[in-house]
């Protein structure tokens, strides 16, 4: 199973923000859209970084409410690990677990084409387990 399977189910829409936007604006976007992270991009489909709920919490812990007026560029995660559509779920889970992050942008030919969260991975894995469980039940019932 690969990342492309997740994207075919959930879609390829990715919320992006510009590095000059404020943490306060991004917090409103994340809250209103019910998402945990946004990709930081100049608008050309490039990935400059990622800003997550965790990054916002760390910013507020450092500087208090003043962090809401600071730029995304100041608090974003710059070293972003990306995946490709052909990346296996096993590899993606290992990367996310070892890196301790919950969102991975998907990039093909240098362009952003999706975003996968740990929730997306877990959902698909649970669906796989249910199918396997049903197949085993059917096998046992006919044996």
GROMACS elastic network, one bead per residue, 0.5 to 0.9 nm:
[ bonds ]
;  ai    aj funct       b0    kb
    1     4     6  0.82912   500
    1     5     6  0.68408   500
    1     6     6  0.89001   500
    1    86     6  0.87639   500
    1    87     6  0.85192   500
    1    88     6  0.57525   500
    1    89     6  0.59626   500
    1    90     6  0.82310   500
    2     5     6  0.56446   500
    2     6     6  0.73444   500
    2    84     6  0.89127   500
    2    85     6  0.65267   500
    2    86     6  0.55296   500
    2    87     6  0.54159   500
    2    89     6  0.53828   500
    2    90     6  0.85146   500
    2    92     6  0.88303   500
    3     6     6  0.52604   500
    3     7     6  0.64482   500
    3     8     6  0.87244   500
    3    83     6  0.78419   500
    3    84     6  0.70315   500
    3    86     6  0.61480   500
    3    87     6  0.56614   500
    3    88     6  0.62194   500
    3    89     6  0.63295   500
    3    92     6  0.81200   500
    3   106     6  0.81905   500
    3   116     6  0.78093   500
    3   121     6  0.86170   500
    4     7     6  0.50361   500
    4     8     6  0.60507   500
    4     9     6  0.86866   500
    4    84     6  0.80926   500
    4    86     6  0.64851   500
    4    87     6  0.80476   500
    4    88     6  0.89830   500
    5     8     6  0.51292   500
    5     9     6  0.64741   500
    5    10     6  0.87870   500
    5    85     6  0.81464   500
    5   124     6  0.86710   500
    6     9     6  0.52810   500
    6    10     6  0.60731   500
    6    11     6  0.78527   500
    6    85     6  0.89812   500
    6   116     6  0.75194   500
    6   120     6  0.68361   500
    6   121     6  0.74050   500
    6   124     6  0.71545   500
    7    10     6  0.52201   500
    7    12     6  0.57620   500
    7    85     6  0.81371   500
    7   113     6  0.89166   500
    7   114     6  0.68036   500
    7   115     6  0.80397   500
    7   116     6  0.76870   500
    8    11     6  0.56355   500
    8    12     6  0.76579   500
    9    12     6  0.89827   500
   10    13     6  0.85296   500
   10   116     6  0.89928   500
   10   120     6  0.80058   500
   11    14     6  0.88453   500
   11   114     6  0.75953   500
   12   113     6  0.60148   500
   12   115     6  0.71407   500
   13   113     6  0.77383   500
   13   114     6  0.62051   500
   13   115     6  0.77407   500
   14    38     6  0.73425   500
   14    39     6  0.74089   500
   14   105     6  0.86441   500
   14   112     6  0.83019   500
   14   113     6  0.76393   500
   14   114     6  0.57717   500
   14   115     6  0.60995   500
   15    29     6  0.87087   500
   15    30     6  0.88799   500
   15    33     6  0.89344   500
   15    35     6  0.88520   500
   15    37     6  0.81583   500
   15    38     6  0.53502   500
   15    39     6  0.64962   500
   15    40     6  0.88057   500
   15   115     6  0.88155   500
   16    37     6  0.89802   500
   16    38     6  0.52528   500
   16    40     6  0.55661   500
   16    41     6  0.61181   500
   16    42     6  0.87736   500
   16    43     6  0.78280   500
   16    50     6  0.87645   500
   17    20     6  0.84148   500
   17    21     6  0.68868   500
   17    26     6  0.73526   500
   17    38     6  0.64923   500
   17    39     6  0.62972   500
   17    41     6  0.60636   500
   17    42     6  0.79195   500
   17    43     6  0.81667   500
   17    50     6  0.89040   500
   17    51     6  0.86407   500
   17    72     6  0.82686   500
   18    21     6  0.56152   500
   18    39     6  0.85405   500
   18    40     6  0.55283   500
   18    41     6  0.54305   500
   18    42     6  0.56834   500
   18    43     6  0.73014   500
   18    48     6  0.89921   500
   18    72     6  0.75103   500
   18    73     6  0.81891   500
   19    22     6  0.81496   500
   19    40     6  0.60945   500
   19    41     6  0.69888   500
   19    42     6  0.72971   500
   19    48     6  0.81128   500
   19    49     6  0.85358   500
   19    71     6  0.65734   500
   19    72     6  0.50820   500
   19    74     6  0.81833   500
   19    76     6  0.82949   500
   20    70     6  0.87348   500
   20    71     6  0.53432   500
   20    72     6  0.61658   500
   20    73     6  0.64301   500
   21    24     6  0.83664   500
   21    25     6  0.66904   500
   21    26     6  0.72120   500
   21    69     6  0.89272   500
   21    70     6  0.81607   500
   21    71     6  0.54689   500
   21    72     6  0.57757   500
   21    73     6  0.80554   500
   22    25     6  0.53155   500
   22    26     6  0.64267   500
   22    27     6  0.86602   500
   22    67     6  0.84825   500
   22    68     6  0.63565   500
   22    69     6  0.54696   500
   22    70     6  0.53227   500
   22    72     6  0.55793   500
   22    73     6  0.86875   500
   23    26     6  0.50747   500
   23    27     6  0.60274   500
   23    28     6  0.86464   500
   23    51     6  0.88784   500
   23    56     6  0.68322   500
   23    59     6  0.85550   500
   23    67     6  0.67133   500
   23    69     6  0.62331   500
   23    70     6  0.59276   500
   23    71     6  0.58492   500
   23    72     6  0.55113   500
   23    75     6  0.81770   500
   24    27     6  0.50944   500
   24    28     6  0.63687   500
   24    29     6  0.87690   500
   24    56     6  0.88421   500
   24    67     6  0.78107   500
   24    69     6  0.61990   500
   24    70     6  0.79762   500
   24    71     6  0.88078   500
   25    28     6  0.51780   500
   25    29     6  0.63337   500
   25    30     6  0.87839   500
   25    68     6  0.78220   500
   25    69     6  0.86256   500
   26    30     6  0.61266   500
   26    31     6  0.84630   500
   26    37     6  0.89709   500
   26    38     6  0.80150   500
   26    51     6  0.82585   500
   26    56     6  0.88242   500
   26    68     6  0.89286   500
   26    72     6  0.78336   500
   27    30     6  0.52072   500
   27    31     6  0.60892   500
   27    32     6  0.85384   500
   27    52     6  0.88982   500
   27    53     6  0.75728   500
   27    56     6  0.74618   500
   27    68     6  0.82788   500
   28    31     6  0.51122   500
   28    32     6  0.59557   500
   28    33     6  0.84148   500
   29    32     6  0.52361   500
   29    33     6  0.59673   500
   29    34     6  0.82201   500
   29    35     6  0.82338   500
   29    38     6  0.87187   500
   30    33     6  0.53623   500
   30    34     6  0.57785   500
   30    35     6  0.50474   500
   30    36     6  0.60847   500
   30    37     6  0.66417   500
   30    38     6  0.74558   500
   30    52     6  0.84414   500
   30    53     6  0.78346   500
   31    34     6  0.51539   500
   31    35     6  0.67073   500
   31    36     6  0.81388   500
   32    35     6  0.80276   500
   33    36     6  0.89066   500
   35    38     6  0.78575   500
   35    52     6  0.89644   500
   35    53     6  0.88199   500
   36    51     6  0.87005   500
   36    52     6  0.57515   500
   36    53     6  0.56360   500
   36    54     6  0.84849   500
   36   102     6  0.84713   500
   36   103     6  0.80286   500
   36   117     6  0.84762   500
   37    50     6  0.69024   500
   37    51     6  0.55764   500
   37    53     6  0.62630   500
   37    54     6  0.87427   500
   37   102     6  0.87500   500
   37   103     6  0.69863   500
   37   117     6  0.89409   500
   38    49     6  0.88814   500
   38    50     6  0.58874   500
   38    51     6  0.55350   500
   38    52     6  0.64713   500
   38   103     6  0.89476   500
   38   115     6  0.87879   500
   39    47     6  0.66405   500
   39    48     6  0.76777   500
   39    49     6  0.61336   500
   39    51     6  0.63860   500
   39    52     6  0.86203   500
   39   105     6  0.73453   500
   39   115     6  0.83333   500
   40    43     6  0.86448   500
   40    46     6  0.83113   500
   40    47     6  0.60841   500
   40    48     6  0.54016   500
   40    50     6  0.51384   500
   40    51     6  0.67433   500
   40    72     6  0.79747   500
   40    73     6  0.81904   500
   40    76     6  0.77697   500
   40    78     6  0.89743   500
   41    44     6  0.70635   500
   41    45     6  0.65483   500
   41    46     6  0.55418   500
   41    47     6  0.51663   500
   41    48     6  0.53027   500
   41    49     6  0.70905   500
   41    50     6  0.84992   500
   42    45     6  0.72964   500
   42    46     6  0.66403   500
   42    47     6  0.78604   500
   42    48     6  0.73541   500
   43    46     6  0.70180   500
   44    47     6  0.88291   500
   44   111     6  0.81284   500
   44   112     6  0.89981   500
   45   110     6  0.79851   500
   45   111     6  0.51149   500
   45   112     6  0.52205   500
   45   113     6  0.81553   500
   46   107     6  0.87602   500
   46   110     6  0.70009   500
   46   111     6  0.58433   500
   46   112     6  0.62537   500
   47    50     6  0.77385   500
   47    80     6  0.79690   500
   47   105     6  0.81120   500
   47   107     6  0.85457   500
   47   110     6  0.87546   500
   47   111     6  0.79760   500
   47   112     6  0.69100   500
   48    73     6  0.89337   500
   48    76     6  0.89744   500
   48    77     6  0.88237   500
   48    78     6  0.64810   500
   48    79     6  0.84734   500
   48    80     6  0.80342   500
   49    73     6  0.81780   500
   49    76     6  0.60415   500
   49    77     6  0.54289   500
   49    79     6  0.66450   500
   49    80     6  0.58910   500
   50    55     6  0.89170   500
   50    72     6  0.89625   500
   50    76     6  0.55779   500
   50    77     6  0.53062   500
   50    78     6  0.67296   500
   50    79     6  0.84762   500
   50    80     6  0.68168   500
   50   103     6  0.86124   500
   50   104     6  0.89021   500
   50   105     6  0.85117   500
   51    54     6  0.80728   500
   51    55     6  0.60349   500
   51    56     6  0.74669   500
   51    72     6  0.70555   500
   51    73     6  0.87660   500
   51    75     6  0.73480   500
   51    77     6  0.61784   500
   51    78     6  0.88673   500
   52    55     6  0.51089   500
   52    56     6  0.64508   500
   52    57     6  0.87380   500
   52    76     6  0.76502   500
   52    77     6  0.82674   500
   52   102     6  0.89086   500
   52   103     6  0.83297   500
   53    56     6  0.50962   500
   53    57     6  0.62432   500
   53    58     6  0.86964   500
   54    57     6  0.50848   500
   54    58     6  0.62340   500
   54    59     6  0.86357   500
   55    58     6  0.51389   500
   55    59     6  0.61923   500
   55    60     6  0.87340   500
   55    75     6  0.63473   500
   55    76     6  0.64969   500
   55    77     6  0.74465   500
   56    59     6  0.50269   500
   56    60     6  0.62453   500
   56    61     6  0.85421   500
   56    67     6  0.81458   500
   56    68     6  0.83767   500
   56    72     6  0.89845   500
   56    75     6  0.73704   500
   56    76     6  0.84947   500
   57    60     6  0.51989   500
   57    61     6  0.60799   500
   57    62     6  0.86534   500
   58    61     6  0.50035   500
   58    62     6  0.62236   500
   58    63     6  0.87914   500
   58    75     6  0.83421   500
   59    62     6  0.52017   500
   59    63     6  0.62606   500
   59    64     6  0.74222   500
   59    65     6  0.89035   500
   59    67     6  0.57691   500
   59    68     6  0.82552   500
   59    70     6  0.89203   500
   59    74     6  0.89790   500
   59    75     6  0.64724   500
   60    63     6  0.53616   500
   60    65     6  0.59607   500
   60    66     6  0.74870   500
   60    67     6  0.53937   500
   60    68     6  0.74296   500
   61    64     6  0.56939   500
   61    65     6  0.86665   500
   61    67     6  0.86524   500
   62    67     6  0.79387   500
   63    66     6  0.60049   500
   63    67     6  0.56166   500
   64    67     6  0.59054   500
   64    68     6  0.82427   500
   65    68     6  0.57902   500
   65    69     6  0.80213   500
   66    69     6  0.56793   500
   66    70     6  0.70472   500
   67    70     6  0.50887   500
   67    71     6  0.82238   500
   68    71     6  0.80804   500
   70    73     6  0.85035   500
   70    74     6  0.70847   500
   70    75     6  0.82643   500
   71    74     6  0.55232   500
   71    75     6  0.71824   500
   71    76     6  0.88182   500
   72    75     6  0.54079   500
   72    76     6  0.56247   500
   73    76     6  0.54850   500
   73    77     6  0.85252   500
   73    78     6  0.84584   500
   74    77     6  0.89840   500
   75    78     6  0.87469   500
   77    80     6  0.66646   500
   80   104     6  0.77595   500
   80   105     6  0.80217   500
   81    95     6  0.84600   500
   81    96     6  0.89746   500
   81    99     6  0.87862   500
   81   104     6  0.65298   500
   81   105     6  0.75142   500
   82   104     6  0.55178   500
   82   105     6  0.50945   500
   82   106     6  0.56238   500
   82   107     6  0.64741   500
   83    86     6  0.81072   500
   83    87     6  0.61058   500
   83    92     6  0.74537   500
   83   104     6  0.65925   500
   83   105     6  0.63582   500
   83   107     6  0.62259   500
   83   108     6  0.84718   500
   83   115     6  0.89786   500
   83   116     6  0.88337   500
   84    87     6  0.52941   500
   84    88     6  0.89403   500
   84   105     6  0.85063   500
   84   106     6  0.52801   500
   84   107     6  0.55043   500
   84   108     6  0.59909   500
   85    88     6  0.82615   500
   85   106     6  0.67349   500
   85   107     6  0.77051   500
   85   108     6  0.73309   500
   85   113     6  0.88888   500
   85   114     6  0.89278   500
   87    90     6  0.84531   500
   87    91     6  0.67190   500
   87    92     6  0.67211   500
   88    91     6  0.52511   500
   88    92     6  0.61839   500
   88    93     6  0.86160   500
   89    93     6  0.59467   500
   89    94     6  0.84571   500
   89   121     6  0.70476   500
   89   125     6  0.85085   500
   90    93     6  0.52080   500
   90    94     6  0.62369   500
   90    95     6  0.86475   500
   91    94     6  0.51517   500
   91    95     6  0.61653   500
   91    96     6  0.86311   500
   92    95     6  0.50674   500
   92    96     6  0.60832   500
   92    97     6  0.84659   500
   92   104     6  0.85312   500
   92   121     6  0.84661   500
   93    96     6  0.51462   500
   93    97     6  0.59660   500
   93    98     6  0.84553   500
   93   118     6  0.77223   500
   93   121     6  0.75120   500
   94    97     6  0.51631   500
   94    98     6  0.59938   500
   94    99     6  0.83079   500
   95    98     6  0.53408   500
   95    99     6  0.58672   500
   95   100     6  0.81744   500
   95   101     6  0.85486   500
   96    99     6  0.51853   500
   96   100     6  0.56545   500
   96   101     6  0.53326   500
   96   102     6  0.62984   500
   96   103     6  0.77562   500
   96   104     6  0.78504   500
   96   118     6  0.75944   500
   97   100     6  0.50365   500
   97   101     6  0.69106   500
   97   102     6  0.82994   500
   98   101     6  0.82053   500
   99   102     6  0.88897   500
  101   104     6  0.79457   500
  101   117     6  0.89710   500
  101   118     6  0.83198   500
  102   116     6  0.82958   500
  102   117     6  0.54851   500
  102   118     6  0.51093   500
  102   119     6  0.80664   500
  103   115     6  0.68139   500
  103   116     6  0.56916   500
  103   118     6  0.64445   500
  104   114     6  0.86230   500
  104   115     6  0.57044   500
  104   116     6  0.52830   500
  104   117     6  0.64128   500
  104   118     6  0.85117   500
  105   112     6  0.69265   500
  105   113     6  0.77698   500
  105   114     6  0.59259   500
  105   116     6  0.63003   500
  105   117     6  0.87538   500
  106   111     6  0.84031   500
  106   112     6  0.59465   500
  106   113     6  0.56522   500
  106   115     6  0.54934   500
  106   116     6  0.71492   500
  107   110     6  0.59392   500
  107   111     6  0.52747   500
  107   113     6  0.55883   500
  107   114     6  0.71270   500
  107   115     6  0.87913   500
  108   111     6  0.54194   500
  108   112     6  0.66082   500
  108   113     6  0.66536   500
  109   112     6  0.85453   500
  112   115     6  0.82573   500
  116   119     6  0.81497   500
  116   120     6  0.62238   500
  116   121     6  0.74454   500
  117   120     6  0.51648   500
  117   121     6  0.66220   500
  117   122     6  0.88083   500
  118   121     6  0.50731   500
  118   122     6  0.61726   500
  118   123     6  0.85612   500
  119   122     6  0.50873   500
  119   123     6  0.60250   500
  119   124     6  0.86129   500
  120   123     6  0.52030   500
  120   124     6  0.63392   500
  120   125     6  0.86678   500
  121   124     6  0.53196   500
  121   125     6  0.61577   500
  121   126     6  0.86388   500
  122   125     6  0.50653   500
  122   126     6  0.60876   500
  122   127     6  0.85974   500
  123   126     6  0.52268   500
  123   127     6  0.63374   500
  123   128     6  0.87706   500
  124   127     6  0.50528   500
  124   128     6  0.62666   500
  124   129     6  0.87313   500
  125   129     6  0.62487   500
  125   130     6  0.86819   500
  126   129     6  0.50435   500
  126   130     6  0.62074   500
  126   131     6  0.86989   500
  127   130     6  0.51271   500
  127   131     6  0.63357   500
  127   132     6  0.87057   500
  128   131     6  0.52062   500
  128   132     6  0.62321   500
  128   133     6  0.85707   500
  129   132     6  0.50357   500
  129   133     6  0.59641   500
  129   134     6  0.85280   500
  130   133     6  0.50184   500
  130   134     6  0.61386   500
  130   135     6  0.85566   500
  131   134     6  0.51787   500
  131   135     6  0.61673   500
  131   136     6  0.86844   500
  132   135     6  0.50467   500
  132   136     6  0.62237   500
  132   137     6  0.86546   500
  133   136     6  0.51589   500
  133   137     6  0.62423   500
  133   138     6  0.86390   500
  134   137     6  0.50067   500
  134   138     6  0.60816   500
  134   139     6  0.84838   500
  135   138     6  0.50724   500
  135   139     6  0.60759   500
  135   140     6  0.86185   500
  136   140     6  0.61127   500
  136   141     6  0.85000   500
  137   140     6  0.51687   500
  137   141     6  0.60767   500
  137   142     6  0.86906   500
  138   141     6  0.51043   500
  138   142     6  0.63139   500
  138   143     6  0.86336   500
  139   142     6  0.53479   500
  139   143     6  0.60774   500
  140   143     6  0.51601   500
